[in-house]
Each structure stands twice: as C-alpha cells, then as structure tokens.
Amino acid sequence: MNEFVEEGRALFVQIAEQLEASVLDGSLAEGERAPSTNELAAFHRINPATAAKGLNLLADRGILVKRRGLGMFVAPGAQAVLTAQRRQQFAAHYLDPILVEARTVGLSVETIIEMLRSRA
C-alpha cells in the first residue's frame, strides 16, 4: 500500500496540501514551476490523474497558474493568500472553541490573554 495515503483523506487533497505547505515555507517560491503531474505521480507512486486533480485544485483556487506548454507555476501572491487562509482556519479551529469554553467557565478575554502569555 502507498505510504503517502492518510486514512480517510483523498490523495489529491493530500497532494494539494503538500504543495501548499511548500509554498508557505518558501521551498516552492512564487513564480517557480510546480512539480508536474507525471513527477508527482512517479514520486508518490499514484495515478497521474490523481496528481493532476491535486494540481487543478490549487489552480482553481488561484494558488497555481497554468502556462500552456510549460506547466503550472506558483501564482504571484500565493504565499500571502495561503497565509491569510491558514490564519482564518486557525481562528475557526482553535480560537472559536476556546472562546466558547471560556464563556462557559466565566473567563474574560483578558484572562485568556494572560494565560497565553504565561505559557509563551
């Protein structure tokens, strides 16, 4: 079985997330050519159609741009877009539940900030 497979997660989504991580950490810079469908398929030992679906997912979101005959490239501003999206996801996934629980147990925002600072 392919080691790349994460239980319950579509392979094309994993491909897209891996490329997103590379854009975020700068190892895949804006304007740089992204790995091709065939390169991804060979590296991960997956069907090229699956790799293409992951690349197309990022192209549909404006993270990658297609250049006819040349491949896919990281779009200008892609890193900033991904960073903003991740920050929103962070707030929704972590901060919103903290605030709900804080209200339940009677903690103020100021107390939460103090708690965070004491652990930083």
DODOBA-140348 format. One record per residue: residue in three letters; x, y, z of N, C-alpha, C in turn. Coordinates in nm, 2 decimals, padded with zeros to 4 digits. Example, Ala and Ser with C-alpha at 12.3 -4.5 7.8 and 13.67 -1.06 7.14 Angstrom:
! DODOBA-140348
type->Ala, n.u->01.32, n.v->-00.57, n.w->00.78, ca.u->01.23, ca.v->-00.45, ca.w->00.78, c.u->01.32, c.v->-00.33, c.w->00.78
type->Ser, n.u->01.28, n.v->-00.22, n.w->00.71, ca.u->01.37, ca.v->-00.11, ca.w->00.71, c.u->01.29, c.v->00.00, c.w->00.79
***
This chain:
! DODOBA-140348
type->Met, n.u->00.08, n.v->-00.12, n.w->00.00, ca.u->00.00, ca.v->00.00, ca.w->00.00, c.u->00.09, c.v->00.12, c.w->00.00
type->Asn, n.u->00.04, n.v->00.23, n.w->-00.06, ca.u->00.12, ca.v->00.35, ca.w->-00.07, c.u->00.13, c.v->00.42, c.w->00.06
type->Glu, n.u->00.26, n.v->00.45, n.w->00.10, ca.u->00.28, ca.v->00.51, ca.w->00.23, c.u->00.23, c.v->00.65, c.w->00.24
type->Phe, n.u->00.20, n.v->00.71, n.w->00.12, ca.u->00.15, ca.v->00.85, ca.w->00.12, c.u->00.01, c.v->00.86, c.w->00.17
type->Val, n.u->-00.07, n.v->00.75, n.w->00.16, ca.u->-00.21, ca.v->00.75, ca.w->00.19, c.u->-00.23, c.v->00.78, c.w->00.34
type->Glu, n.u->-00.32, n.v->00.88, n.w->00.37, ca.u->-00.36, ca.v->00.91, ca.w->00.50, c.u->-00.51, c.v->00.86, c.w->00.51
type->Glu, n.u->-00.53, n.v->00.78, n.w->00.61, ca.u->-00.67, ca.v->00.72, ca.w->00.62, c.u->-00.78, c.v->00.83, c.w->00.62
type->Gly, n.u->-00.87, n.v->00.81, n.w->00.53, ca.u->-00.99, ca.v->00.90, ca.w->00.52, c.u->-00.96, c.v->01.03, c.w->00.45
type->Arg, n.u->-00.85, n.v->01.05, n.w->00.39, ca.u->-00.82, ca.v->01.17, ca.w->00.32, c.u->-00.78, c.v->01.14, c.w->00.17
type->Ala, n.u->-00.85, n.v->01.21, n.w->00.08, ca.u->-00.83, ca.v->01.18, ca.w->-00.06, c.u->-00.69, c.v->01.22, c.w->-00.10
type->Leu, n.u->-00.63, n.v->01.14, n.w->-00.18, ca.u->-00.49, ca.v->01.16, ca.w->-00.22, c.u->-00.47, c.v->01.29, c.w->-00.29
type->Phe, n.u->-00.57, n.v->01.33, n.w->-00.38, ca.u->-00.55, ca.v->01.46, ca.w->-00.45, c.u->-00.55, c.v->01.58, c.w->-00.35
type->Val, n.u->-00.62, n.v->01.56, n.w->-00.24, ca.u->-00.62, ca.v->01.67, ca.w->-00.13, c.u->-00.49, c.v->01.67, c.w->-00.06
type->Gln, n.u->-00.43, n.v->01.55, n.w->-00.04, ca.u->-00.30, ca.v->01.54, ca.w->00.02, c.u->-00.19, c.v->01.60, c.w->-00.06
type->Ile, n.u->-00.20, n.v->01.58, n.w->-00.19, ca.u->-00.11, ca.v->01.64, ca.w->-00.29, c.u->-00.12, c.v->01.79, c.w->-00.28
type->Ala, n.u->-00.24, n.v->01.84, n.w->-00.29, ca.u->-00.26, ca.v->01.99, ca.w->-00.28, c.u->-00.21, c.v->02.05, c.w->-00.15
type->Glu, n.u->-00.23, n.v->01.98, n.w->-00.04, ca.u->-00.18, ca.v->02.03, ca.w->00.09, c.u->-00.03, c.v->02.03, c.w->00.10
type->Gln, n.u->00.03, n.v->01.92, n.w->00.04, ca.u->00.18, ca.v->01.92, ca.w->00.04, c.u->00.23, c.v->02.03, c.w->-00.04
type->Leu, n.u->00.18, n.v->02.06, n.w->-00.15, ca.u->00.22, ca.v->02.18, ca.w->-00.23, c.u->00.20, c.v->02.31, c.w->-00.16
type->Glu, n.u->00.08, n.v->02.32, n.w->-00.10, ca.u->00.05, ca.v->02.44, ca.w->-00.02, c.u->00.16, c.v->02.46, c.w->00.09
type->Ala, n.u->00.20, n.v->02.36, n.w->00.16, ca.u->00.30, ca.v->02.36, ca.w->00.26, c.u->00.43, c.v->02.41, c.w->00.20
type->Ser, n.u->00.46, n.v->02.36, n.w->00.08, ca.u->00.59, ca.v->02.41, ca.w->00.02, c.u->00.59, c.v->02.55, c.w->-00.02
type->Val, n.u->00.47, n.v->02.60, n.w->-00.06, ca.u->00.45, ca.v->02.75, ca.w->-00.09, c.u->00.47, c.v->02.83, c.w->00.04
type->Leu, n.u->00.40, n.v->02.78, n.w->00.14, ca.u->00.40, ca.v->02.85, ca.w->00.27, c.u->00.54, c.v->02.86, c.w->00.33
type->Asp, n.u->00.62, n.v->02.75, n.w->00.32, ca.u->00.75, ca.v->02.75, ca.w->00.38, c.u->00.86, c.v->02.81, c.w->00.29
type->Gly, n.u->00.82, n.v->02.85, n.w->00.17, ca.u->00.91, ca.v->02.91, ca.w->00.07, c.u->00.99, c.v->02.81, c.w->-00.01
type->Ser, n.u->00.98, n.v->02.68, n.w->00.01, ca.u->01.06, ca.v->02.59, ca.w->-00.07, c.u->01.01, c.v->02.58, c.w->-00.21
type->Leu, n.u->00.89, n.v->02.63, n.w->-00.24, ca.u->00.83, ca.v->02.65, ca.w->-00.37, c.u->00.79, c.v->02.79, c.w->-00.38
type->Ala, n.u->00.88, n.v->02.87, n.w->-00.44, ca.u->00.86, ca.v->03.02, ca.w->-00.44, c.u->00.76, c.v->03.06, c.w->-00.55
type->Glu, n.u->00.71, n.v->03.18, n.w->-00.53, ca.u->00.62, ca.v->03.24, ca.w->-00.63, c.u->00.69, c.v->03.26, c.w->-00.76
type->Gly, n.u->00.63, n.v->03.22, n.w->-00.87, ca.u->00.68, ca.v->03.23, ca.w->-01.00, c.u->00.76, c.v->03.10, c.w->-01.04
type->Glu, n.u->00.78, n.v->03.01, n.w->-00.94, ca.u->00.86, ca.v->02.89, ca.w->-00.97, c.u->00.76, c.v->02.78, c.w->-01.02
type->Arg, n.u->00.82, n.v->02.69, n.w->-01.11, ca.u->00.74, ca.v->02.59, ca.w->-01.17, c.u->00.71, c.v->02.48, c.w->-01.06
type->Ala, n.u->00.58, n.v->02.44, n.w->-01.05, ca.u->00.54, ca.v->02.34, ca.w->-00.96, c.u->00.58, c.v->02.20, c.w->-01.02
type->Pro, n.u->00.59, n.v->02.10, n.w->-00.94, ca.u->00.61, ca.v->01.97, ca.w->-01.00, c.u->00.50, c.v->01.93, c.w->-01.10
type->Ser, n.u->00.54, n.v->01.86, n.w->-01.20, ca.u->00.44, ca.v->01.82, ca.w->-01.30, c.u->00.35, c.v->01.71, c.w->-01.25
type->Thr, n.u->00.24, n.v->01.68, n.w->-01.32, ca.u->00.16, ca.v->01.57, ca.w->-01.29, c.u->00.24, c.v->01.44, c.w->-01.29
type->Asn, n.u->00.32, n.v->01.42, n.w->-01.39, ca.u->00.40, ca.v->01.30, ca.w->-01.40, c.u->00.50, c.v->01.29, c.w->-01.29
type->Glu, n.u->00.57, n.v->01.40, n.w->-01.26, ca.u->00.67, ca.v->01.40, ca.w->-01.15, c.u->00.60, c.v->01.36, c.w->-01.02
type->Leu, n.u->00.49, n.v->01.42, n.w->-00.99, ca.u->00.42, ca.v->01.39, ca.w->-00.86, c.u->00.37, c.v->01.24, c.w->-00.86
type->Ala, n.u->00.32, n.v->01.20, n.w->-00.98, ca.u->00.27, ca.v->01.06, ca.w->-00.99, c.u->00.38, c.v->00.96, c.w->-00.97
type->Ala, n.u->00.50, n.v->00.98, n.w->-01.03, ca.u->00.61, ca.v->00.89, ca.w->-01.01, c.u->00.66, c.v->00.90, c.w->-00.87
type->Phe, n.u->00.68, n.v->01.01, n.w->-00.82, ca.u->00.74, ca.v->01.03, ca.w->-00.68, c.u->00.65, c.v->00.96, c.w->-00.58
type->His, n.u->00.52, n.v->00.98, n.w->-00.58, ca.u->00.43, ca.v->00.92, ca.w->-00.48, c.u->00.37, c.v->00.78, c.w->-00.52
type->Arg, n.u->00.40, n.v->00.74, n.w->-00.65, ca.u->00.35, ca.v->00.61, ca.w->-00.70, c.u->00.20, c.v->00.61, c.w->-00.70
type->Ile, n.u->00.14, n.v->00.72, n.w->-00.76, ca.u->00.00, ca.v->00.73, ca.w->-00.77, c.u->-00.04, c.v->00.75, c.w->-00.92
type->Asn, n.u->-00.17, n.v->00.74, n.w->-00.94, ca.u->-00.22, ca.v->00.76, ca.w->-01.08, c.u->-00.20, c.v->00.91, c.w->-01.12
type->Pro, n.u->-00.15, n.v->00.94, n.w->-01.24, ca.u->-00.13, ca.v->01.07, ca.w->-01.28, c.u->-00.26, c.v->01.16, c.w->-01.28
type->Ala, n.u->-00.37, n.v->01.09, n.w->-01.30, ca.u->-00.50, ca.v->01.17, ca.w->-01.29, c.u->-00.52, c.v->01.22, c.w->-01.15
type->Thr, n.u->-00.48, n.v->01.14, n.w->-01.05, ca.u->-00.49, ca.v->01.19, ca.w->-00.91, c.u->-00.40, c.v->01.31, c.w->-00.88
type->Ala, n.u->-00.28, n.v->01.30, n.w->-00.93, ca.u->-00.19, ca.v->01.41, ca.w->-00.92, c.u->-00.24, c.v->01.53, c.w->-00.99
type->Ala, n.u->-00.29, n.v->01.52, n.w->-01.11, ca.u->-00.35, ca.v->01.63, ca.w->-01.18, c.u->-00.47, c.v->01.69, c.w->-01.11
type->Lys, n.u->-00.55, n.v->01.61, n.w->-01.04, ca.u->-00.66, ca.v->01.66, ca.w->-00.97, c.u->-00.61, c.v->01.75, c.w->-00.85
type->Gly, n.u->-00.50, n.v->01.71, n.w->-00.79, ca.u->-00.44, ca.v->01.80, ca.w->-00.68, c.u->-00.39, c.v->01.93, c.w->-00.73
type->Leu, n.u->-00.32, n.v->01.92, n.w->-00.84, ca.u->-00.27, ca.v->02.05, ca.w->-00.91, c.u->-00.38, c.v->02.14, c.w->-00.95
type->Asn, n.u->-00.49, n.v->02.08, n.w->-01.01, ca.u->-00.60, ca.v->02.16, ca.w->-01.06, c.u->-00.68, c.v->02.22, c.w->-00.94
type->Leu, n.u->-00.68, n.v->02.15, n.w->-00.83, ca.u->-00.75, ca.v->02.21, ca.w->-00.71, c.u->-00.68, c.v->02.34, c.w->-00.67
type->Leu, n.u->-00.55, n.v->02.34, n.w->-00.68, ca.u->-00.47, ca.v->02.46, ca.w->-00.65, c.u->-00.49, c.v->02.57, c.w->-00.76
type->Ala, n.u->-00.49, n.v->02.52, n.w->-00.88, ca.u->-00.51, ca.v->02.62, ca.w->-00.99, c.u->-00.65, c.v->02.68, c.w->-00.98
type->Asp, n.u->-00.75, n.v->02.60, n.w->-00.95, ca.u->-00.89, ca.v->02.66, ca.w->-00.93, c.u->-00.89, c.v->02.76, c.w->-00.82
type->Arg, n.u->-00.81, n.v->02.75, n.w->-00.72, ca.u->-00.81, ca.v->02.84, ca.w->-00.61, c.u->-00.71, c.v->02.96, c.w->-00.63
type->Gly, n.u->-00.64, n.v->02.96, n.w->-00.75, ca.u->-00.56, ca.v->03.07, ca.w->-00.78, c.u->-00.42, c.v->03.06, c.w->-00.72
type->Ile, n.u->-00.38, n.v->02.95, n.w->-00.66, ca.u->-00.25, ca.v->02.93, ca.w->-00.60, c.u->-00.15, c.v->02.90, c.w->-00.70
type->Leu, n.u->-00.19, n.v->02.82, n.w->-00.80, ca.u->-00.11, ca.v->02.78, ca.w->-00.92, c.u->-00.17, c.v->02.84, c.w->-01.04
type->Val, n.u->-00.09, n.v->02.88, n.w->-01.14, ca.u->-00.13, ca.v->02.93, ca.w->-01.27, c.u->-00.08, c.v->02.83, c.w->-01.38
type->Lys, n.u->-00.16, n.v->02.81, n.w->-01.47, ca.u->-00.12, ca.v->02.72, ca.w->-01.59, c.u->-00.06, c.v->02.81, c.w->-01.69
type->Arg, n.u->00.06, n.v->02.76, n.w->-01.74, ca.u->00.12, ca.v->02.83, ca.w->-01.86, c.u->00.13, c.v->02.72, c.w->-01.97
type->Arg, n.u->00.05, n.v->02.75, n.w->-02.07, ca.u->00.04, ca.v->02.65, ca.w->-02.18, c.u->00.17, c.v->02.60, c.w->-02.23
type->Gly, n.u->00.19, n.v->02.47, n.w->-02.23, ca.u->00.31, ca.v->02.41, ca.w->-02.28, c.u->00.43, c.v->02.42, c.w->-02.18
type->Leu, n.u->00.42, n.v->02.49, n.w->-02.07, ca.u->00.53, ca.v->02.50, ca.w->-01.98, c.u->00.50, c.v->02.43, c.w->-01.84
type->Gly, n.u->00.37, n.v->02.42, n.w->-01.81, ca.u->00.33, ca.v->02.36, ca.w->-01.68, c.u->00.26, c.v->02.46, c.w->-01.59
type->Met, n.u->00.26, n.v->02.42, n.w->-01.46, ca.u->00.20, ca.v->02.50, ca.w->-01.36, c.u->00.30, c.v->02.58, c.w->-01.28
type->Phe, n.u->00.27, n.v->02.70, n.w->-01.24, ca.u->00.37, ca.v->02.78, ca.w->-01.17, c.u->00.29, c.v->02.84, c.w->-01.05
type->Val, n.u->00.37, n.v->02.87, n.w->-00.94, ca.u->00.31, ca.v->02.93, ca.w->-00.82, c.u->00.27, c.v->03.08, c.w->-00.86
type->Ala, n.u->00.15, n.v->03.11, n.w->-00.83, ca.u->00.09, ca.v->03.24, ca.w->-00.87, c.u->00.16, c.v->03.35, c.w->-00.78
type->Pro, n.u->00.17, n.v->03.47, n.w->-00.84, ca.u->00.21, ca.v->03.59, ca.w->-00.76, c.u->00.11, c.v->03.61, c.w->-00.64
type->Gly, n.u->00.16, n.v->03.63, n.w->-00.52, ca.u->00.08, ca.v->03.65, ca.w->-00.41, c.u->00.02, c.v->03.52, c.w->-00.34
type->Ala, n.u->00.06, n.v->03.41, n.w->-00.39, ca.u->00.01, ca.v->03.28, ca.w->-00.34, c.u->00.04, c.v->03.26, c.w->-00.20
type->Gln, n.u->00.16, n.v->03.29, n.w->-00.16, ca.u->00.20, ca.v->03.27, ca.w->-00.02, c.u->00.12, c.v->03.36, c.w->00.08
type->Ala, n.u->00.09, n.v->03.48, n.w->00.04, ca.u->00.01, ca.v->03.57, ca.w->00.12, c.u->-00.13, c.v->03.52, c.w->00.13
type->Val, n.u->-00.19, n.v->03.47, n.w->00.02, ca.u->-00.32, ca.v->03.42, ca.w->00.02, c.u->-00.33, c.v->03.29, c.w->00.11
type->Leu, n.u->-00.24, n.v->03.20, n.w->00.10, ca.u->-00.24, ca.v->03.08, ca.w->00.18, c.u->-00.22, c.v->03.12, c.w->00.33
type->Thr, n.u->-00.13, n.v->03.21, n.w->00.36, ca.u->-00.11, ca.v->03.26, ca.w->00.50, c.u->-00.24, c.v->03.31, c.w->00.56
type->Ala, n.u->-00.31, n.v->03.40, n.w->00.48, ca.u->-00.44, ca.v->03.45, ca.w->00.53, c.u->-00.54, c.v->03.34, c.w->00.55
type->Gln, n.u->-00.55, n.v->03.25, n.w->00.46, ca.u->-00.64, ca.v->03.14, ca.w->00.47, c.u->-00.61, c.v->03.05, c.w->00.60
type->Arg, n.u->-00.48, n.v->03.02, n.w->00.62, ca.u->-00.45, ca.v->02.95, ca.w->00.73, c.u->-00.48, c.v->03.02, c.w->00.86
type->Arg, n.u->-00.46, n.v->03.15, n.w->00.87, ca.u->-00.49, ca.v->03.23, ca.w->00.99, c.u->-00.64, c.v->03.22, c.w->01.02
type->Gln, n.u->-00.72, n.v->03.23, n.w->00.91, ca.u->-00.87, ca.v->03.22, ca.w->00.93, c.u->-00.90, c.v->03.08, c.w->00.98
type->Gln, n.u->-00.84, n.v->02.98, n.w->00.92, ca.u->-00.87, ca.v->02.84, ca.w->00.97, c.u->-00.82, c.v->02.82, c.w->01.11
type->Phe, n.u->-00.71, n.v->02.88, n.w->01.15, ca.u->-00.66, ca.v->02.87, ca.w->01.29, c.u->-00.76, c.v->02.93, c.w->01.38
type->Ala, n.u->-00.81, n.v->03.05, n.w->01.35, ca.u->-00.91, ca.v->03.11, ca.w->01.44, c.u->-01.03, c.v->03.03, c.w->01.45
type->Ala, n.u->-01.08, n.v->02.98, n.w->01.34, ca.u->-01.21, ca.v->02.90, ca.w->01.35, c.u->-01.19, c.v->02.76, c.w->01.42
type->His, n.u->-01.07, n.v->02.70, n.w->01.40, ca.u->-01.05, ca.v->02.57, ca.w->01.46, c.u->-01.01, c.v->02.58, c.w->01.60
type->Tyr, n.u->-00.93, n.v->02.68, n.w->01.64, ca.u->-00.87, ca.v->02.68, ca.w->01.78, c.u->-00.93, c.v->02.79, c.w->01.86
type->Leu, n.u->-00.94, n.v->02.91, n.w->01.81, ca.u->-00.98, ca.v->03.02, ca.w->01.89, c.u->-01.13, c.v->03.02, c.w->01.92
type->Asp, n.u->-01.21, n.v->03.00, n.w->01.83, ca.u->-01.36, ca.v->03.00, ca.w->01.85, c.u->-01.40, c.v->02.90, c.w->01.96
type->Pro, n.u->-01.35, n.v->02.77, n.w->01.96, ca.u->-01.38, ca.v->02.68, ca.w->02.06, c.u->-01.33, c.v->02.73, c.w->02.20
type->Ile, n.u->-01.21, n.v->02.79, n.w->02.20, ca.u->-01.16, ca.v->02.84, ca.w->02.33, c.u->-01.25, c.v->02.95, c.w->02.39
type->Leu, n.u->-01.30, n.v->03.04, n.w->02.30, ca.u->-01.38, ca.v->03.14, ca.w->02.35, c.u->-01.52, c.v->03.09, c.w->02.40
type->Val, n.u->-01.57, n.v->02.99, n.w->02.33, ca.u->-01.69, ca.v->02.93, ca.w->02.38, c.u->-01.67, c.v->02.87, c.w->02.52
type->Glu, n.u->-01.57, n.v->02.79, n.w->02.53, ca.u->-01.54, ca.v->02.73, ca.w->02.66, c.u->-01.51, c.v->02.83, c.w->02.77
type->Ala, n.u->-01.44, n.v->02.94, n.w->02.73, ca.u->-01.41, ca.v->03.04, ca.w->02.83, c.u->-01.53, c.v->03.11, c.w->02.88
type->Arg, n.u->-01.63, n.v->03.13, n.w->02.79, ca.u->-01.76, ca.v->03.19, ca.w->02.83, c.u->-01.83, c.v->03.10, c.w->02.93
type->Thr, n.u->-01.82, n.v->02.97, n.w->02.90, ca.u->-01.89, ca.v->02.87, ca.w->02.98, c.u->-01.83, c.v->02.87, c.w->03.12
type->Val, n.u->-01.70, n.v->02.88, n.w->03.14, ca.u->-01.64, ca.v->02.88, ca.w->03.27, c.u->-01.61, c.v->03.02, c.w->03.33
type->Gly, n.u->-01.66, n.v->03.12, n.w->03.26, ca.u->-01.65, ca.v->03.25, ca.w->03.32, c.u->-01.52, c.v->03.32, c.w->03.30
type->Leu, n.u->-01.44, n.v->03.29, n.w->03.20, ca.u->-01.31, ca.v->03.36, ca.w->03.18, c.u->-01.33, c.v->03.47, c.w->03.09
type->Ser, n.u->-01.26, n.v->03.58, n.w->03.12, ca.u->-01.27, ca.v->03.70, ca.w->03.03, c.u->-01.16, c.v->03.68, c.w->02.92
type->Val, n.u->-01.17, n.v->03.76, n.w->02.82, ca.u->-01.07, ca.v->03.76, ca.w->02.71, c.u->-00.93, c.v->03.80, c.w->02.77
type->Glu, n.u->-00.94, n.v->03.90, n.w->02.86, ca.u->-00.81, ca.v->03.95, ca.w->02.92, c.u->-00.74, c.v->03.83, c.w->03.00
type->Thr, n.u->-00.82, n.v->03.75, n.w->03.07, ca.u->-00.77, ca.v->03.64, ca.w->03.15, c.u->-00.71, c.v->03.53, c.w->03.05
type->Ile, n.u->-00.78, n.v->03.51, n.w->02.94, ca.u->-00.73, ca.v->03.42, ca.w->02.84, c.u->-00.59, c.v->03.47, c.w->02.79
type->Ile, n.u->-00.58, n.v->03.60, n.w->02.76, ca.u->-00.46, ca.v->03.65, ca.w->02.71, c.u->-00.35, c.v->03.64, c.w->02.81
type->Glu, n.u->-00.38, n.v->03.66, n.w->02.94, ca.u->-00.28, ca.v->03.64, ca.w->03.04, c.u->-00.23, c.v->03.50, c.w->03.05
type->Met, n.u->-00.33, n.v->03.41, n.w->03.04, ca.u->-00.29, ca.v->03.26, ca.w->03.04, c.u->-00.20, c.v->03.23, c.w->02.92
type->Leu, n.u->-00.23, n.v->03.28, n.w->02.80, ca.u->-00.15, ca.v->03.25, ca.w->02.69, c.u->-00.01, c.v->03.31, c.w->02.71
type->Arg, n.u->00.00, n.v->03.43, n.w->02.76, ca.u->00.13, ca.v->03.49, ca.w->02.78, c.u->00.21, c.v->03.42, c.w->02.88
type->Ser, n.u->00.15, n.v->03.36, n.w->02.98, ca.u->00.23, ca.v->03.29, ca.w->03.09, c.u->00.28, c.v->03.16, c.w->03.03
type->Arg, n.u->00.23, n.v->03.11, n.w->02.92, ca.u->00.27, ca.v->02.98, ca.w->02.87, c.u->00.36, c.v->03.00, c.w->02.74
type->Ala, n.u->00.37, n.v->03.12, n.w->02.70, ca.u->00.45, ca.v->03.15, ca.w->02.58, c.u->00.60, c.v->03.15, c.w->02.61
***
